Amino acid sequence: MHDLTHGDVEQAAARIAGRTRPVAVAPAGPGVPGRVWFALEFMQHTGSFKARGAWNFLAAHREAGTLPRAGVTIASGGNAGLACAWAAQQQGVPATVFLPENAPQVKTDRLRGYGADVRLVGSEYAEALAACEEFARTTGALASHAYDHPLIAAGAGTLLEEIRAHVPGLDTVVVAVGGGGLFAGVATAARHHGIRTVAVEPEGSRALHAALQAGRVVDVTVDSVAADALGARRVSETALAAARHEDVTSVLVADEAIAGARRSLWEGHRLAVEPAGATALAALTAPGGPYVPAEDETVAVVLCGANTDPGDLVRRR
């Protein structure tokens, strides 16, 4: 296991400079307790923070001379697959993305729109993943991962550096956790600057929380409204190592709180985010919320993704 360092994040920041969209921040305003800022990372290329890690991953391999002619491959129809396809297209690298045969047409269309060669295999993600691994073995393509790689996590950590530039005196950053790539990168950068990290997971998708309780990475069952993006069955070893520091707090939120936070972002700010993108905010806005900032605490809440159908946010009259 590679222990992530702030140096890794700094290198990633240099690689992605001018290639990804710098994060915008906005004050949360009434309805959110404390001095809270929203980090609007859902405005990133491909609609999520994943573009940072995907660009860093490919650029680092190009620098090292380890980017094969066969390009890059990944098994993911979600945000990671989109980001990988985008970064590959931008860097002129072939991308082969594996999905189950029942993947929604809208996902395959978006991936092809980024120039990816989309391969549909099997009825479950595990079958698509196995085909992806076999493709990497037989062609020499570079296998990427949705979250469990130090270059992916370091790229995500660049987000914290940008938030700091916008929010002087930042005390705490609140971030959703799925497999832990975003959390590991952000927490590593935050610790370097003396900033606390609050890791937020749905009650029904608690891979990090369970690992902390067990003292090791364990498999969990996944059942949450945010499972399409936060549905990792196990957290990365890198994320678990990052979470074991005293400056990290791990909390759980109910699906009802996630849905409520997502609705409040739309009704109060006209921000349409996916459930995973509202999960961090739910820690502050849930009734008797699991994280209540101190009166003088300056907090940044990461709104990490917007790949959703906003139709259910608009109340039809």
Buried (B, 14 or more C-beta within 10 A) or exposed (E): EEEBBBEBBBBBBEBBEEBBBBBEBEEBEEEBBBBBBBBBBBBBBBBBBBBBBBBBBBBBBBEEEEBBEBBBBBBBBBBBBBBBBBBBBBBEBBBBBBBBEEBEEEBBEBBEEBBBBBBBBBEEBEBBBBBBBEBBEEBEBBBBBBBBBBBBBBBBBBBBBBBBEBBEEBBBBBBBBBBBBBBBBBBBBBBBEEBBBBBBBBBBBBBBBBBBEEEEBBEBEBEBBBBBBBBBEBBBBBBBBBBEEEEBBBBBBBBEBBBBBBBBBBEEBEBBBBBBBBBBBBBBBBEEBBBEBEEEBBBBBBBBBBBBEEEEBEEEE
